[in-house]
Amino acid sequence: GVNTGDFRKIDPDAAVWIIYAILDSMYVLLPMITGKAGAAEDQALAGDVKKFILNGLAKRDRDSKSS
């Protein structure tokens, strides 16, 4: 379950919609709203967005982290 780091099965359509929403927010909306650099100009932010998406889709393996 969630307490052990496992997640429910991923609905592909929902996952794609969520990923697009995150990308839109970080690449388009953030610069428009704040006037600051978005992920397209800020490589550190782009890396964080990528890690966030990949970690959200990956199954967590707490056993390997604790050893």
PANUSE-961166 format. One record per residue (C-alpha): x, y, z; residue number from 1; residue in one letter. Coordinates in steps of 0.25 Angstrom, whole numbers, m for minus. Example, Ala and Ser with C-alpha at 12.3 -4.5 7.8 and 13.67 -1.06 7.14 Angstrom:
px,py,pz,num,residu
49,m18,31,1,A
55,m4,29,2,S
% end
This chain:
px,py,pz,num,residu
0,0,0,1,G
3,15,1,2,V
10,13,14,3,N
20,3,9,4,T
23,12,m3,5,G
15,5,m13,6,D
5,13,m21,7,F
m8,9,m28,8,R
m8,5,m43,9,K
m6,17,m52,10,I
m17,21,m61,11,D
m9,24,m74,12,P
m19,35,m78,13,D
m19,42,m65,14,A
m4,41,m64,15,A
m2,48,m77,16,V
m12,59,m74,17,W
m5,61,m60,18,I
9,62,m67,19,I
4,71,m78,20,Y
m2,80,m67,21,A
11,80,m59,22,I
19,83,m72,23,L
9,95,m76,24,D
11,100,m62,25,S
26,100,m62,26,M
29,104,m76,27,Y
18,113,m80,28,V
9,118,m68,29,L
21,121,m58,30,L
28,131,m67,31,P
15,137,m71,32,M
10,139,m57,33,I
23,142,m49,34,T
31,149,m60,35,G
42,139,m56,36,K
50,129,m64,37,A
42,116,m66,38,G
48,102,m68,39,A
52,105,m82,40,A
62,115,m78,41,E
66,109,m64,42,D
73,96,m65,43,Q
72,93,m50,44,A
57,95,m50,45,L
56,87,m63,46,A
63,76,m55,47,G
54,77,m43,48,D
42,76,m52,49,V
48,63,m59,50,K
51,57,m45,51,K
37,60,m40,52,F
30,54,m51,53,I
39,41,m52,54,L
38,39,m37,55,N
23,41,m37,56,G
22,30,m48,57,L
33,20,m42,58,A
30,10,m31,59,K
38,13,m19,60,R
47,3,m13,61,D
49,6,2,62,R
57,m6,5,63,D
68,m3,m5,64,S
69,11,1,65,K
70,7,15,66,S
81,m3,13,67,S
% end
